[in-house]
Amino acid sequence: MEGAQKRLHRIRRHQRVRRRVSGSIERPRLAVYRSNRHIYAQLIDDVAARTVVAASDMESGVSADGSKTAKAKAVGQALASRAREAGVERAVFDRGGRLYQGRVAAVAEGAREGGLTI
């Protein structure tokens, strides 16, 4: 499958998910973006259209040694600890049109281990 076509299919999957998944202040949306090298996660309040907390593996205190999957799990844990500080205990997961496996699943697993209910 050509690169542009593959990207278009992912965007369409994400749009389908976003029709149903929306974040609120009580239960923000945990949005995950995965590039080839890095991973980013943020809790978004879609009602107020603002980011509550965010984390990425590029931050100095977040990165873990080892594989990209280990770094993704560390991002999830960092996001969960920041969410607790912000008073957020529950979230709805938005995988961004990607499969729930590998680094995307590791972010969710890390967030759950950090105390966030997904």
C-alpha positions in Angstrom: 0.0 0.0 0.0 1.4 3.4 -1.0 2.3 5.7 1.9 -0.2 8.4 1.1 -3.0 5.9 0.8 -2.0 4.3 4.1 -2.1 7.6 5.9 -5.5 8.4 4.4 -6.9 5.1 5.7 -5.5 5.8 9.2 -7.1 9.3 9.2 -10.5 7.8 8.2 -10.3 5.3 11.0 -9.5 8.1 13.4 -12.4 10.1 12.2 -14.8 7.2 12.7 -13.5 6.8 16.3 -13.8 10.5 17.0 -17.5 10.5 16.1 -18.1 8.5 19.2 -15.2 9.3 21.5 -15.2 12.7 23.1 -13.5 14.0 26.3 -15.0 16.1 29.1 -13.4 17.6 32.2 -14.6 14.6 34.3 -13.3 12.1 31.7 -10.9 13.7 29.2 -9.7 12.0 26.1 -6.3 10.3 26.2 -5.0 11.0 22.7 -1.9 9.1 21.5 0.3 10.2 18.6 3.0 7.9 17.4 5.7 8.9 15.0 8.5 6.7 13.8 10.9 7.8 16.6 8.8 9.4 19.3 5.4 9.1 21.1 3.2 11.8 22.5 0.2 11.6 24.7 -2.2 14.2 26.1 -5.4 14.4 28.0 -7.9 16.7 26.2 -11.1 18.3 27.3 -13.1 18.5 24.1 -15.9 20.5 25.6 -13.5 23.4 26.6 -11.2 22.6 23.7 -8.1 22.5 25.8 -5.3 20.2 26.8 -5.4 19.3 30.5 -1.9 17.5 30.7 0.6 16.2 28.2 3.7 14.0 28.1 6.2 12.8 25.5 9.3 10.7 25.4 11.3 13.8 24.4 11.0 15.3 27.9 14.1 14.9 30.1 12.3 13.3 33.1 10.2 10.9 31.1 12.4 8.8 28.9 13.3 5.3 29.9 16.3 3.2 28.7 15.7 0.5 26.2 13.2 0.0 23.5 10.6 2.5 22.1 7.9 0.4 23.8 9.6 0.9 27.2 9.7 4.7 26.5 6.0 4.6 25.6 5.1 2.9 28.8 7.1 5.6 30.7 5.1 8.3 28.9 1.9 6.7 30.0 3.1 6.6 33.6 4.2 10.2 33.5 0.9 11.3 32.0 -1.0 9.4 34.8 1.0 11.1 37.6 0.4 14.5 36.0 -3.3 13.7 35.6 -3.6 12.8 39.3 -2.0 16.2 40.2 -4.6 17.9 38.0 -7.4 16.0 39.7 -8.2 13.6 36.8 -8.8 9.9 37.7 -10.6 8.6 34.6 -10.1 9.0 30.8 -11.3 7.6 27.5 -8.7 6.2 25.2 -8.1 7.6 21.7 -5.6 5.5 19.7 -5.5 7.9 16.8 -6.7 5.4 14.2 -3.8 3.1 14.9 -4.0 -0.6 16.0 -4.1 -1.2 19.8 -0.8 -2.9 20.0 2.9 -2.2 20.5 3.7 1.4 21.6 0.0 2.6 21.6 -1.0 -0.2 24.0 2.1 0.4 26.1 1.0 4.0 26.7 -2.4 2.8 27.9 -0.8 0.1 30.1 1.6 2.7 31.6 -1.3 5.0 32.3 -3.2 2.3 34.0 -0.2 1.3 36.1 0.1 5.0 37.1 -3.4 5.0 38.5 -5.5 6.3 35.6 -8.7 4.4 34.8 -9.2 3.9 31.1 
